[in-house]
Structures are given as structure tokens and as C-alpha cells.
């Protein structure tokens, strides 16, 4: 049972009262451990027990974890691994590291978490790499159009030791961030009420000329421009209203983001365009990581590995059973509840989009950013290397079947 169901009978006011008493970390960790639907007394008792356990001895390090929009009701809709990482790290270090989890935009949001980590306000953050690219432009490296054929290729890359030289080491060197783990989906277009009465999208051309909200990624904008999707920057807090009123036709994001961010009531169709990454990742301040003793650094990496393995399995299940991103949509899912229609485009339509916008077929629009990213990576041809590694697994491989590897051990 997901946390949002467990907490369905507890009011926001009571949740806030509990988090005020025991802290958000203890309350959220307790919510994950309660069997069945939680009552206020059962959650309070679990939160108190969790708090006592976590604070039984002084911590050597207390790390602030800023987790943008995640809260008690949505953490298990999109399975990004934040709580699993925090819980395991505390247990693995026997309390030497305590994680103060601060979600629900209380300390940082999708656009600001990266900079607050770089500035030492938080030590760890979770946000999409695309929104974080404003403060850490090297994260654009993940956003070449159609470099990843599917979610399996994304997980395969993150587990690959070659991800160190292509992604992790340049990010750490240039932006002071240690990339720990990530959820993996591919972005499509989430169409608002302008498409509610239209037939389910089957042809790429049905999307041409639509006006769509874009995130902070520069490479994502290139892809959208080449696909005639009119990328417009719209503040997140204005996106839902724009989709509802028809001010914008759609927004580029991924299916579980629609569900966890409460977009389902204003989205009519979730078009599986798969044109670039949707990666809700967790990174840590490299300076903070380097300040830890060796055994604690090892613990951070092992907890990151555990979180990555958890996310790989859990988010694949949640996409179908919680979100409803399947054909047919499963009863009782969020997409079923809000009448969101997944639109899975045929292979020829995806190929058409790839030929219109990917660097492989249309290299010139990407040349400037590709050169910049290659320079930041020490001269490595980032697109070619990503493209090669992403195709080491079959394009139709099930994401849950990708073999986990400890990427830092080579």
C-alpha cells in the first residue's frame, strides 16, 4: 500500500502537527512502516518510536536533505528513492549520519535546490536534472533528444562505470555536486483541457504548433523547437492553471510527475513522446561528501546503490499500478480516477520525431551545446558515448531486468 493511501484518513493539519513534534523525517519514515491505513494515534505512536530510535545517541553528522515538492502524500507515487536512501544511510551508519529530510518546498524548490546545495544551505537535494540544469548546466548532458531509446537504457547508463567519466566526474568538478542516484522516465507531452474533447493522439503531426511549457533544460528546448512544439517557460505554480484554462496546450514532463504533482485533474492525455530524459535525481554536495570519514563515504555510496535498485523496481511497478501509465489503464489508478488517457505512439511516429530532432539526424542545432558539454567533459564526445552505452541493452528490454552494478567500483 502506498503512503498516500495509508495517510488518506489523516488531515493535513494533523500531519503538520506531527511533523512539528517529531520532525518531517521521523514522521515520513514512520508512515512508510505503518501497516495498512494509518490512524492518527497509530502514526503518532510510530513517529514517536522512530524519533526515539533515530535520536538515541548524538549524530556525528546531520545532513539536510532538501526534496523540493515531495511530501507525505506523494513520496510513493513517483518512486524517486529519497526516503529509502535516508532510512538506509542512518541505519547503515548506526546513527553516525542523521538525515534531516525537508520536503514540500519548505527549504528549496525544483529550480532552487541545486543552488542551495552549492551554497551550503542544504547538503543533499532531490529535483529533476532538467530543472536543476539552470544552476548546474552540465546536467544538460542527459538531455540530447532520443539518445536513450527507453527506460532500460537509462538505468543501464546510471549503473555503468562509464557514467563516471560522462556524467558524474564532470558534474562534480564543474558544479561541486556528487550525483548519487535517479529515477528514470522519458519525457512526453502532458496535454491539458484543450485536448480533452479531441481523439487520443496517434500522429506526431497532431502535436505540431501546440504551445507547451518547458523546464530549465536548454537541450530540451532545442528538441521542442525542432519538433514545432513552441516551448514556453511557465512558472511551475502557473502550469496547472495554464493547462486547465487552455492558456497552454501541454507541458513536457513524464507520467509519474503528472500523478505526484497533482496534475492529473487538469491533464487529458499523456503522450508518450519519449524525446528526452525525465530524471528525478538525488545529488549531494561534493564538499560535504569529501568531509566525511572514509567508512561514511562508503556508506553513502552503498545507500545510493540500494536506493537506485529500489527505484528501478518500485517505479516500474508504480507507473502501471499507481499512476496508470498503461494500455489499458488499470482501474483504481490516478489516471483512471481523473480520466487521463495515455497516448502510446507507434514506432514509425517515434522514428519520425527522432529524425526531426535528434543530433544523429539533425546535428547542426546541437553543435554549440555539444561542443560546450564536450569541453566540460575534458574533450569527450558526450553524445557519441551516451548513444553507444544506451544501446548496449536491447531497445525493448524491460527496465526492471537491467542488471544493477556498483558504478563507482568499475
N, C-alpha and C positions, 0 to 999 in steps of 0.2 A: 504494500500500500504506500502511495506516495505521500510526502509530508503535507501537501496541500489538502489531501483528503483527511489525513489524521487531524488536522487543525481546523477542519470546516466548522466545528461547533464552538470554536473559541473566538471571541470578538477581538478586533484589532486593539481595542483599549486594554483588554486583559493581557494580550500578548506584549504590549508595550510596558505594562506594569511588571510582568515577569522579567522582561529583558532589563528593565530598570533596576530590578532587585538582584538578579543573578548574572546579568550581562548577556549580550546577544549570543556570544559564543556558547556559553553553557546552555542557554535555552534552546538554540538550534541543534546542538549536539544531542541534547535530551530528547527533542522532538523526533529525531531520527531513530532513537532507541525505544520509544514507546510502542507497544504492540496494539494494533487496532486503532480505532478512533479515540483520540485523546480527549479527556475531560480536563477542565481547568485544574481540579485537585491532582489528577494523575500527572499532568505536565508539570505542575508546580513541584510535586514531590521528586519527579525525575530531574528537573532543573536544579533543585537543591542538592540532590545526590551527586549530580555531575559537577556542580560547583565545588562541593566539598572535596571530591576526588581530585579535581584539577588544581585546587589551591592547598593541598595537604602539606606542601612544602614550597619554599621560595623558589622561583624560577631563576635560572642563570640569565636567560634572555627572554624578554617579552616582545614579540613581533606583532606589529599592527598590520592587519590584512584588510585592505580596502577593496570591497567587492561590488562596486557600482550598484546596479539595480537589484541584486539578489536579496531576497528576504525569506522569512519563514514559510511563506505560502508558495514560493515558486522555485525553490532550490532544487526540487526533484522533478520539475517539468523539463527544463533543459539540464542535462546531467553534465555539468562542467567540472565536477570533482573538487570544488573548493572545500567543502566540509570534510570530505574523506581525507584530503590532504592534511587539514588542520588536526583532525582527530588522530590520524596515524602518526603524525610528527610528534605530537605531545606524548603519545603512548610509547613510541619508539625511543624517545629520549628520556623516558621516565620523568617527565616534568621539567627537565633542564631547559627546554624550549616551551614557552606557553604562547599560544596564538590568540591574539585579541581580534576576533572577526567582527568587522564593522561593515555591514551591508546596507541595502536600501538607500543608497546615495547619501548616507549620513556623513561620510567623510570625503568621498570623491565619486564622480560620475564617469560615464563611459568615455568622455573626452578628457577628463582631468586626472584620472587615476594614474596614468603613466607619468605625468609631470610631478604629481605629488610624491610618487615613489622616487623619482630622480632627485627631488628636492628634500627627501628625508622626512616628509610628513607621515608617510606610511612606508612599511618595509616590503610588503608583498601586495600585489594587486591582481584582480581579475577583471578583464574587459575584453572586448573584441580587438584583435590585432588591427582591424580596419579603422576603428575609432581611435585606437592608440597611435596610429601612424602619424597623426598630427604632431605629437611630441617625440616620436621615435620613427623618423621617416624610413629607416631601413626595413621596418616591418612591411613596407610595400612589396618586398621581395616575394611574399607569398601570393601576391595578387595579379600575377600575369594571367591573362584570360586563357582558360582551358589548358593550363599547364597540368592540372590534376584531372584525370578522367572520372574519378569517383572518390567516395569517402575512403575506400580501402587504400588508395594511393596516398591519400593524406596521412593516414595513420602509419603506413609503411615508411613514409618520409620522416615523420617525427621520431620513429623508433630507430631509424638508420643512423649509424655513426657518422655518415656523411652530412647529416643535418648540422653537425657541429661547425664545419667549415662554411657551409652555405648560409645557415641561419643564426645559430647560437653565438658563435665567436664574434662575427661582425657586429651583432646587436650588443653584445657585452662591451666590446672595445669602443664602439662609437657612441652608445647611448647609456652605458652603465647598467644594463638590465640582464639578468640571468633568466632565460626562457626555461620554464620548468615543465609545463605540460599544457595540453589544449584539448578541447572538444573539437570535433571535425564535422562540418557540414559544408555544402556548396550553396552559394547564394543564387536565389531566383528572384522573381518579382512577385511581391505580395500586393495584389490588386484590391483597391478599395471599392466603395459603393458604386462608382461609375461602371464597374463590370458585374454588378450583382444580377442584372437582368440579361446580360449577354451570355451566349453559349460558352461552355468551357473552352478555353484557348487550346487550339490544336496546331496552329500555324504561327511561325515566328512573325510573319508579316502583320498579324493581328495586334502585335505589340508596338510596331513601328509608329513613331510620332507621339507616343504616350509620354506623360510628364511624371518623372519618378524621383523620389527622394534618394539622395546618395549619402554615404557615410564619409569618413575622413580620408579614405584611401585615394591617392592620386591615380594609381593604376586602374582602380575600379572605374573611375570617371572616364578614362581613355576607352575602356571596353564599352561602357554605356553610350558614349558618343558615337563609336563606330557601329553600334547596333541601333542607332537612331532612337535612343531611349531617353533623351533630354534629361540628363542628370541635374537636379537642383538641390542645393544644400538647404535642408529644412531642419530646424532645431528639433531634437527628439520629442520634447514636450508638445510641439505643434504638429507632429507627424500623425498622431491618431485623429486629431480633428480634421487635418487635411484629407485623410483617407475617407473619413465619414462624410464630409461636406462635398467632396469631389474637387477640392482645390488642387489636389494632385491625384493622378490616376493610380499610382502604386509606389512601393518602396522596395529598394533592393535590400533584402536580408534573407535569413534562412527560416525554415519551417518552425523549428522549436523556439526560435526567438519570437515568432508571432504568438506562440502559446504562452511563453513565460512572461512576456512583456504586456500581456493583456490586450494584444492587437486583434485577437480572434473575432471580437464582436464587430470590428469595422473592416475586416478583410473578407472579400467574397471568393477570391481564387488565389491559390498558392501555386505559381507557375514554376515548375522545376527546370529552370534555365541552366543551372549548374555552371555559370560562367566565370565565377572566381570564388576564392575561399570565403567561408564563414567560420571563423576560428575564435571561439571564446576562450582565451588563453589565460594562464597564470604566470606571471613573472615576478622576480624578486630583485631587490637592489643588489647589484654585484658587490658593492662596498660592504653591505651588511653580511652577505654570504661569506666574503673573504675574511670578515672579522670573527667568524665562528671557529671554534676548535675543529681539528680535522675530523673527529668522530661525529661531530654535529653536522658538518658539511656532508659527510657520508649519509647521515640520517635524512637530510633534506632531499638528497638525490634519490634515495630508496623510497621515501614517501611520495616523491614526484612520480616515480615509476609505478608505484601502486595506484596512485590517482589516475595515471594515464591508462593503465589496464582497466581500471574500474569504469572510466568514462567510455572507453571503446565498447565495452559490453553494454553498459547501462543506457547510454544514449541511443544506441541502435534499437534497443527494446522500447525505450520511451517514445521514440519517433512514431512507432506504429501503435503502441498500446496506450500512450498518454496523449500525444499530440494528435494522432490520426492521420499522419502523412503516409497514406497507402491507398491502393485502389483494389477493392472498395475501402472506404473509410470505416474503421471499426466502431461499432456502437459504444457510446459512453465516453468517447474521446472528446477533447476540446474542439477539434474541427467538426465532429458530428454535432456537438451541442450548439455551435454557432454557425452551422451551415457553410463552412469553408470548404470549397471544392479544390482538391489537389489537381493540378493540370500537368500530367507527365507527358512531355513532348516526345515524339517519335525520334528515332536515331537520325533520320535524314534532316530533321529540323535542328537538332543539336549540331550536326555536322555543318549545316548552313551557317549557324551562328559562329561556330569555330572558324570557318573560312572567312567570315566577315571581320572578325576582331582579334584573332589570336596572333601573337608575334610570329608564329610559324608561317602563316599565310599572308600576313599584313604587317611586316616588320617595321616600316618607317615610323608610324605614330608612336612606337615604343622605344625608338632608338635613344632618345635623350635620357629617359629614365633608366633604360637598360644599362647605358654607359655609366651613369651615376652609381647605380647599385653595384655594378661590376667593380668600379673603383673602390667603393667602400668595402667590398669583399676581397680586396687585395689583388684585383685583376682576374678573378674567377669569372667565367661566363655563367652567370647565375641562372639565366633561363634555360640554357642548354643542359646544365647539370640537374636542375629541378625536373626538367622534362624527361631526362634519361631515368632518374631514380623513380619517378612516378610511374614509369612503365615497366618496372621490374616485377610488378604483380599484374595479373590479368585485369583488364578494364571492368569485367563483370564480377570480379571477386567480391564475396560478401565481406563487408568491413569487419565483422566480428571474427573472421577467420585469419586476419593478419597476425603473424607471429610477433608477440612482444619481444623487444630487445632492450637491454640497458645501453642506451645510445652513447653514454659517456665512457663506456668500457671498451668500445671498438670491437 
